[in-house]
Amino acid sequence: MSWGGIIQAYRDRLPLPEGAKIITLGEGNTPLLAAPRLVTALRGDFDLRLKYEGMNPTASFKDRGMTMAVTHAVAKGAKLVICASTGNTSASASAYAARAGIASAVIIPAGKIALGKLTQALIHGAKLLPISGNFDDALNLIRQMSNLPGVEVVNSINPVRIEGQKTASFEILETLERTPDFHFLPVGNAGNITAYWKGFCEALPQGPRPRMFGWQAAGAAPLVDGHIVKDPQTIATAIRIGNPASGPAALTAIKDSNGRIDKVTDEEILSAYQLLAQTEGIFVEPACAAPVAGLRKAVAAGWIPKGSLVTMTLTGHGLKDPDTALSLFPNAPSAIAPTLEAARKALGL
Ligand SMILES: *Cc1c(COP(=O)(O)O)cnc(C)c1O
């Protein structure tokens, strides 16, 4: 049977309204890639598998939650889906709304959205409302709008988003046919770490379960620092969040799994971002490199025993944010003559 998205695949494990019409773009069923060259570069000695969520229809994991949220919205008769977004939620919401034939509106921090994500929301016909504030301000506004008639909030404060996102854990366990020792992922609004833990708990009621290792950016690390961050700053815009909505649930996941929440600097993120692209051929957006940088730190600290099985979520595709990638290469190569001699000279052959 061909793949028909996560609701079709896991219908018995997802809450759905009676007779709901499923709104899907074929999300889920993403690759779980071994990454031996990256492990060697990190000087580790363990088995690393990368869940490449950039391969979803709108190129981030947000699609797993959005198929659920928009399916529920349509079943309730909503005419407009709204969200606050650092970018990927708006890209996903606008695509699934278009698929359902309903309208979408997205509230975004003005000037802080990666180019690819903004482009997606625009082309899918979303009404864009930039605000002079950050993501946390946008989410506050959304909470106030949630009771307007015909409107459905599709942020991860909507619990069906978490339900959809937990399916990534099911897929990891089915692919591996065993339980990873560790699971690494980036943490922003903390919905995804909450969802993965829920998925692992449901699929492995008796345990053992992976230890959850979540990574924040140093300039936006409220869960690590233990307080709200008023003006979060990081190049990893998808995790530039100072007051995570699912913070308490994330801390429970970390405690119950004997895991860890930690932070990495923008320099460490950018270095890991290039290392992943150049050792494994996998291009991600900067936020996804936070757990890669985290893994480097974990190896150096001796936290990953030899022979461990480590899984990691790469949350979104690198083409979402071409500006950050290009900024690492300020000197574009200049043109050469179209001759063998010039090509050999340029390549040192
Ligand atoms: C949304 C997002 C995150 C953060 O996920 P949370 O559930 O908010 O913690 C990380 N990376 C990417 C690419 C995202 O789109």
The ligand as an ORCA input file, in Angstrom:
! r2SCAN-3c Opt
* xyz 0 1
  C       9.563     24.335     15.570
  C      10.965     23.966     15.341
  C      11.832     23.620     16.393
  C      11.438     23.705     17.823
  O      10.473     22.775     18.190
  P       9.638     22.984     19.528
  O       8.564     21.991     19.463
  O       9.135     24.399     19.458
  O      10.580     22.797     20.657
  C      13.121     23.218     16.077
  N      13.541     23.155     14.808
  C      12.744     23.483     13.779
  C      13.289     23.401     12.401
  C      11.433     23.890     14.004
  O      10.667     24.211     12.965
*
